[in-house]
Amino acid sequence: MSDPLALFSLALAAGGGRLDGVEVARSVAAGITLLQRSAPLVRALSGKRAAAVLPGGSLLLTALAASDGRGLVWVDPATASDAMVTEMNRHDAGAVFTTFEIAERLMPLVSSARPLVLLDQAPAHATVHLPDRAIAVDLGSHFGLSLEGDREAEGRDEECLLHDGQVHTHRSLLHEARAFGRSAALTPVDRTCTIMPHANVDLLVAGVAAPLLFGGEVFVTPQEDVAHIREIAATRLVGSGHDLQVRLTPH
């Protein structure tokens, strides 16, 4: 049996960091609890991938955990609605993790056999929308998350994230994030602000996964906001506009 920390989301949770003000372990535990408490979601995902129309923050980690190691198709929220559905159909996604605002655009286009899972209130609650009803799922009363295992586990050589025509395995994502974290000398005291205007796997690795694996705190923002960066007392700024990876203060 493979090490549980060979899964990307569980490895991030084991780092002990925080993302968008939420403990990563709590976000990941919420995703696992969602799958345990929603039989319709389990049936919808049987033999299929999942899809996430979400930014690259804590809700994406909840969706990854709820995918239970399956490939998650990450669709940029800025994508046109019909193109989103085309991408989900192409990759045979059995359910979609998203937010209420995005779901309003998708509901007329999505197959009735494909549940929409709204994560606006995660990690406390989620809502699973089915053709005939909406099911509220309590995610906050789980019994904790076991994170025992090898924290250097190389990762499963199975698809984890699909984006922009590329397949990223648990192994490749963990390898790249650890390598970046070591080269950047990341520590648990780092507070990283990651500017991610669009779904971007490179930024997810360098600006989210790497600092979380090393126990740091991460805030994801869609645009550079100097006031916000000062407010959170960020020590690192990561973005893609000019290949920006800046340490704002020394260790």
Disulfide bonds with the S-S distance in Angstrom:
none
